[in-house]
Amino acid sequence: MESEHARRKDERKIMELSKLASEQHEAIAMLESEVRRGRNEIRCKHRTILSMRATLVANNLPVQYSIESMHVCTAVDDLEECPLSMAPINDSPPPLERCKLAALDPLHPDFRCAELICGHRFNAVWLMCHFVRNRTFQCPVCRSGKRIFNFDRGVIPAGIIEALEDRR
């Protein structure tokens, strides 16, 4: 009888340890996922910095010049919608008839999403057109950001400038 009681106690202990091990494996998997997400975010920001640096060098601008409150990245999924175009970020039509740009960064054409510091995400070309057209650096959704902003035409993609000038 006592051996039966000891056996059940051991089984309960094994079940508790098994459950604890399972919870620890889940926690490890979650942490590994967060590490991967963090690494991807770092790579994305690094590519953005390299792209901006290349753009600045190509336009003979000082490398310190950058737009820190926006970074270009990939859309979370194919269904993520741009609030400006009301279409998926990756498949948004051109914002202007003459603007044939699909992405702002020619080195990374799959980076079609722009995320602002407030967290709102847009198709990068649509957002740049919004900024240039309205001479503002405010988020179109929550209005956070710099209200008046004079853009250096040298850092704006030529396709956007030409398309906006045609509309006047």
PELINHU-V88599 format. One line per field, one symbol per residue. ss: DSSP state (a for helix, b for strand, c for the rest). A space follows every 50 residues. Layout:
BEGIN
ss: ???
END
This chain:
BEGIN
ss: caaaaaaaaaaaaaaaaaaaaaaaaaaaaaaaaaaaaaaaaaaaaaaaaa aaaaaaaacccccccccccbbbbcccccccbccccccbaaaccccccccc ccccccccccccbbbbccccbbbaaaaaaaaaaaccbbccccccbbcccc ccaaaccaaaaaaaaaac
END
